[in-house]
């Protein structure tokens, strides 16, 4: 079955075609970063309008590059949430309309399930069960995964997500948008001479909190001369604190569940220091860490096409209603 995947949850328009036996056939992505950088962050209305302009041309391009007629597409998968409501509706309305016109099923995909399953697109995918760390701009989750749709939430962020903390800290340091990648580049030029806290690691549990770390960063910055080297050193200390916090929590999750496989996905999983910290922790525990390739860390249509294909082949599909949920707990998903 050829499945068309559509991702429009935030500021990237992703389209992909996946086949249940042949694998990924086509993968296209248009980023709105240049447009939103003028405003220092994502403007929801502009994001929605740009998805409208770019989505259909990308679908046509994916079909052309794959040398597939629309009649070969057996199903459509689209991101239904979580995300920006207007952006989600663009993808949902387009997907549902095409499915009706082509007389094929459509299925709504949870954005974080897409990220969770992104490593399945690699040549050496993880086997179930495993622990998943999902880290993005809007979410930080630890999940025990026993199968597709079988998710037990172990811990989550009680305030700012890791990616959100990166972006806000970058803005504090005057780095602009997108903040996370720019902060990581700056951190490479600094040394972590400041001692930052590792939030919520001195108490039991698997929840996260990064708002206090953000405040600590602000106070530290205000007590420096605010030179470029000060900024780089603060960036290095902040990044190290986040990486070690995530590592400590993942170690606890593996110990608590007795599992030896850790999947790490989401936009923040592209961070080099976070990858290094988690790999070091896993080596000491004789565990194995799985990351998606860098192009599948950020939002993309390939992960949505894969996740949707699994659900479509299990007989799941949406009715004609256009379904979108800006807030959607991953634990509510049905088993495949």
URZI-V943259 format. One line per field, one symbol per residue. phi: phi as a letter, one per 30 degrees, with the letter a starting at -180 (. if undefined). psi: psi as a letter, one per 30 degrees, with the letter a starting at -180 (. if undefined). A space follows every 50 residues. Layout:
# URZI-V943259
phi = ???
psi = ???
This chain:
# URZI-V943259
phi = .dcdcbbbdbcbccbbbbcdcdidcbbbbccceeddddcildcedddddd dddcddedddddddddhcdedddcabcbdcldldeddddddddddddddd ddhbdbbdcdeddedecedddddbddcddaccccbbdcbbbcbcccldic bcdcaaddbddedddedddddedicicddeddddddddccbddcccdcei ccbdjbdbacdddddddeddddccdidddedddddddddddddddddddd ddddddcicbbbcbbjedddddddddddddddddchcbcccddedcddea ddddddddddddddjdacddddcbbdbadddddddc
psi = kkkkkkjhfcgkjkklkkkfefakekjkkkkgeeeffffglkjeeeeeee eeefeeeeeeeeeeffhklfffkflkkkkfllakeeeeeeeeeeeeeeee efhllkkkkkefeeeefeffflfilklkllkkjjjaefkjkkkkjflkfi kjkellkfckleeeeeeeeeeeghfakkeeeeeeeeffflkifkjlljkg fglllgllkfeeeeeeeeeeefglfhleeeeeeeeeeeeeeeeeeeeeee eeeeeefglgkkkkllefffkeeeeeeeeeeeefghlkkkkllefgelkl feeeeeeeeeeefggkllafkjkkjfkjkfffklk.
